[in-house]
Amino acid sequence: MNTWHSDKMDSMKSKSICELEYIAKDCYRAARCAQDLGNAEAEGRYLDEMHYAHMELAKRRKTARQ
């Protein structure tokens, strides 16, 4: 069963490094805005997406070092 989380993690695999870096920065900004508006659910989703972008970047860096 696919969830929003698994779909989002899978989508990160096809992004370029520049796209992943942009997504991470954009999601961080959006999460802060959601926090300021008191929208904890949106804040959490943006932070999750930021985390998934960082996970994919870390995986690629680790693979590049090997």
N, C-alpha and C positions, 0 to 999 in steps of 0.2 A: 504494500500500500504506500503510495507516494503521499508525502505531506509537503507543506509549504517549505519546511526546512530542508528536506531531501531534494526537492526540486531546485531550491536556491543553491544548495551546495553543488549539485550537478551542473547548473548553469555557469558556475564560476570556472569550470574546467575549460570552457571554450573561449574565455576572455583573455585578452592580451595582458601583459604586465602593466602597461599604462592604464588600461581599463580597470584592472583590479585596484590599482593605487587610487584612481579617481573615485571608484565606488566606495572604498574605505573612507576617504576624506569626506565625500559627500554624505555618506550615511552618518558619520560622526556629527557633522553640522546639523543634519536633519534630526538626529536623536536629541541634541541639545535644544533645538527649537521645540520639539515635541515635549520635552521635559518642562520647558518654560511655559508651555500651554497647559500643562497638567495632564497630558495624554500618555500615561504610563505604557499602555499597550503598543502604541506607535513607537515610543522610545525603545521599547524592548525589541521590536522587529527590526528597527534600524540598527541597533547594536548587534543583533544576531547577524544581519547581513554584513555589517562591517567585519565581524569576527570571521565569517566564512570567506570573505575576500582575503583577510590576513592569513587564514589557514592555507588557502591555495597558494599565496605568495611564499609562505614558509616551505610548503611542500616542493615548490619549484626550485627554491634556493638550495634546499637540501639535496635534491636530485642533481642540480648543476655542480655541486661540490664533489659528488661521488665519481 
